[in-house]
Amino acid sequence: MTILRVGIIGAGGIARDVHIPSYLNNGNRVEIVAIADVAVERAQEVADKFAIPHVFDSYQEMLGNVELDAVSVCVPNKFHAAATIAALEAGCHVLCEKPPAMTVEEAEQMIKAANDAEKILTYGFHYRYRPEVEVAKSFIDAGEMGNIYSARVHAIRRRGIPGWGVFTNKELQGGGPLIDIGVHMLDTALYLMGYPEPDVVLGKTHQQIGHKKGVGLLGEWDSDNYTVEDMAVGMVTFKNGATLTLEAAFAANVEKDDTMQVSLMGNKGGADIFPLKIYQEKYNTLIDSTPAYLPETNGHQLEINQFVACCLEGKTPLSTPEQGLIIQKIVNAIYESAETGKAMQF
């Protein structure tokens, strides 16, 4: 295979603004052959903009009528599993947007479908490709931080409830900030920690702001049909003894408009990742280290580049479906703990 023939499932903003342009930036290594969306008019608009030859109103029809090598799944979370499994069964490699699915069972079914089809399945956790993460990973792999025994994860917006899309619809998304932006920082932390197995999860969610009208920094949201949490708080203990605390919010009364941060603590050093600052004790003093230079990169573009390379060259993706399953387990356990008031034991 010298050219990757790609199909797009879903014609929303993430497909239009991220996946399609990133594929096209791969030049003659990629050909975007088809796009499918239940809103076929929207799919046609995107197809016209990017000269995509085939347009369908269902991914089933697209998979049955066009020869494809790979598919990007860019639909609401509720439809991730079905679309991904159908594409894998049709013989396609799949890049599915985060999170993997709505439930742990769906994420497990997606792994099975990928294994049965012997095809690549990866997820859109693009923060892994940020230069801060790569440098921190190099420090960790070199033993500079020792045993990382604790992490803090923040994905908090002051008034960042999306005023578009289905982000505030629990039936279609499965949740709010935790499953949308929180998963990015959670994945980043787990990636740097070596993806330990979770043991116990305790969670709590809050809905104090989104169900009322208010000032929106990301557009005016539909407060009458707001069915997700404003904020989720969780604590995870892992089977290797490590711990992680998490806060994710679309709307909170805090100073900064937007905070995306992972903080790590090891017995030889620690770090804040965004921006990168490393804390160590060396030569009988305490040292703070910051990079003098980091390249400006586009995580989304690097994610697509790697997916293309994996498909064409048989490489293993940076984000594996097994890691996606761990993310799904933790997210669902936080929500279940919040509903039941009990800690979830794996």
N, C-alpha and C positions, 0 to 999 in steps of 0.2 A: 504494500500500500504506500503510495507516494503522495496522494491527495486525500485529505480527510473530508468525506461528504457528511455535512452536519445538518440536522434538523432542529428546529426550535419549538418547544412546547410552551406556549404562553407568549403573548405579545405585549405585556405590560412594560413598565419602566425599566425593570432590571434586565429584561431581554433587549429592549430598544437602546438603552443607554450604556449598558455594560457588556453583555455577552456578545451581541452581534458586532459592535465595533471592535471588540477585542479579538474575535475570530478573524475579522477582515484585516486586522493589523498583522496577521500571520502570513499575509500575502498568498503566494501560490501553493502553500501547504494546505490550505483550507478552502472548501467551496460550501457556502451555505445554500442548500438545495431547496429547503422547504420550511414553512412555518405554519403552526396550527394554533387556533384559539377559538373558543366557543363564540366569542365576539368577532365574527369573521371580517367585519368591516375594519376593525382595529388591526387585525392580522394583515389585511390587504394594504392598509396605510403603511405599515412597517415594511411590507414586501416591496411596495412601490419606492419607498425611500432608499432601501438598500439593494434593490434589483434582485430580490429573491424570487425565483421563477415559479414556485408552487405554493399555493395557499389552500389550507383546509380548515374546516370548522370543527374538526375533531382530530386528536392525535392518533386515534385508532385508524382513521382513514389515511392519515399521512404515513403511518408505519406500514400499512398494507399496500400502498400504491407507489411509494418512492423508495429507491434503494439508498439506505443510509448506513454510515459507519459509526456515527456518534450522535448523541442527542443532549441538548441542554434542557433541563426541566425548570421552568420559570413560572410556575403557577402557585396559587395559594397553598399553604401547608397541607390542607385537607386532601389535596389531590397529588401530593408528592409520591406517595407509595404506589398508587395505581398506575400513574404515568411512568414512573421509573421501572416498575416490574414489566409493564407492557413493552417498553423500549428494550430492556434487556432480553426479554423473550423473543423479540424481533431481531436479535443479533447485534444490537448497538451497544457501544460503550456509553456510559451516562455520567454527566456532571449535573448533579441535583443541587439546587440552591438549598441553603440552610433554612431551618433545621432538617434533619433527615425526614421526619414524618410527624404524625400526631401522637403515636403510641409506640411503646417498646416493641409490641408484637409486629407492627408494621415495619419497623427498622430491622427486625430479625428476618422478616419475609424478604426484604430488599437484599439483605446479605445472601440469603439462600438463592434468590433469583440470579444474583451476580455470579455466585459460585457454580450454579447449574449451567449457566450460559458461558462460563469462562470468559467473562467480559469485565472491563474496568468499571467500578462504581466509586465515585468520589463526591465530596460535598463542598459547597462554596464558602469555606472558612478562609477568606482572603487575608485576614490580619496576619496569618502565619508567614506571609510573604513580605511583610514589612521589614525594612533593614534593621530596625531596632530589635525585632524578634530574632533575626538571623544572628546578629552580634551577641545578644544575650545567650542564645543557644550555644554559640561557640565557647563562651565563657563557662557555661554549665558543663558542656561536654569535656572541657579541659580540666574540670575539677575545681575551678576557681570559687564556686559557691558551696562546694561540699554537698552534704545531704540537704535537699530542700524539703523542709518539714512543714512549712505553712505558706499559704498564699491568700491575698485579698484581691477580690475582683469587683470593679465598679463599672457600671454602664448606666450613667445617670444624666438625665436631661432636666433642666429647670421647667420648661414648658415645651416639650418636644413631642407632643402627641401628634402623629401624622394626620394631616387634614385631607388625605387622599388614600386610595387603595382600601384594603380590607384589614388593616392592621389593628383595628379596634373591634373586630368581629371574632369572638371566641369560637364560634362554630366553624369558621373557615381557617382560623389561624391556630387555634388550640390554646391561645393565651396572648399576653401583651408583651411588655418590655423584656421579660425573661426569655421568652422563646424567640424574640426578634433580635434585639441588640445584645442582651445578656449572654446569649450563646457564643457570640464572637469572642468576648473576653474570657468566658469560661473555657472555650476551646484553646485559646492562646495560653492560658495558665496551665491547663492539663498537658498541652504539647510540650511546654518548657519543663514540666514536672515529670515527663516520661509516661504520661497517661496511666496513672495508678488506678487500680480497681476500687470503686467506691464501696464503702461498708455501711455507714449510717448517714441518712439525710434528714435534716429538720428544716422545715420551711414555713414561711408566713407571707401572705399577700395582703395588699391594701388597695382599696378603691375609695379615695377621699376627694379626688379632684376631677377626674375625667368625666364623671356623670353630671357635671355642672358646666355651664358655659363659662368661658374665661379667655384670657389672652393666650394666643397660640403662636409660637415662633416657627411652626411648620405648617401654617395654615389653620383655618377654622375647622375643628373637629365636630363630629356629630354626637353631641352629648346625650341626645335622647336614645341613641342606639349603641352606647358605649358599654360593651359587655366584658372587657378584659380588665386586668389589674392595672392600677397606676404604678405600683411598685411591688417587687418581690424581694424577699430577704431569705437567704438560705445559709446553712452550714453543712459541710460535708466532711466526714471522716473517711479515710481510706484504709485499705487493708494493710498497707505498709506503714501505718502510723501517722501519716501526714494529715493535715487539715486544710480546709479552704472555706473562707466566708465570702458571700456574694451579695451585692445589692444591685438591682436593675430597676430603672424607673423611666417612664415616659414623662412624668410630671412630678416634681418635688420642689419644695421651697428651699432651694440652695443657691449659692452665689453664682456658680458658673452655669452657662447655658448648656454645656455638653461636656461630660467627663467620661472618657473611655480609658481605663487604667487597669493594669495588672501589677501587683506588688508581690515579690517573692522573698522569702526568708530562708536562708540556709545556714548551716553551722560554720561555714567559712566565708560567707558573703551573702548579700541580698541585692535586690534591684527593684527600681520602678522602671517600667518598660516604655511608657509613652509620656514624655520623652525618656530616653534611656539614661539612667543614672545608677551606678553600681557602688555599693557600700561594702568596704572590707576593713579588716584590721591587719596591717602589715608594718613590719619594721618598728614595732612598739608605738604605733600611732594609728589613728582612724583615718581611712582614705575614702574620699568620694571621687569616682571616676566618671567622666562624661566624654563621649566621642567628640573629637574635634571636627569630624566630617562623617556624614552619612549620605549616600546617594539618594536622590529623589526618585522614587519608584512608584509605580501604580500596582497595588496589590491585586486588584481585579485582573489587570492585564497579565501579570506574572502567573496568576492562577490558571487563566485560559491557556497561556503559553505552555505551562507544564502539562495540562490535560491533553493538549494537541500532541506534545512530544510523547507522552505516555501511550497514547493511542497509536501513533505512527511507529514508535520505536520499541514498544513493549516494556516500557519502564513502569515502576510501581509509583502510584501517586503519593504525594506528601500526606494527604488526608485519606485515611482508609475507612471503609465501611464499619469495621470493628470499633474504631475510635468514635465514629458517629453514633454507634449503639450506646457507648458509655455516656456520651452527651445526652442522648435521649433518655437514658435511665435516670440521670441526675435531674434533668428538667422535669420529667413526669413525677419523680419522687418529691420534688419541692412542691409541685402543685397538689399532689395527693396528701402530703403532710399538712399543707395549708388547709385543705378541706376537712381532714379528719382530726387535726390537732395532735397527731401522733408522729413520732419519728419513724421513718421508713428504714427497715433493715434489709440488706441484700443477702 
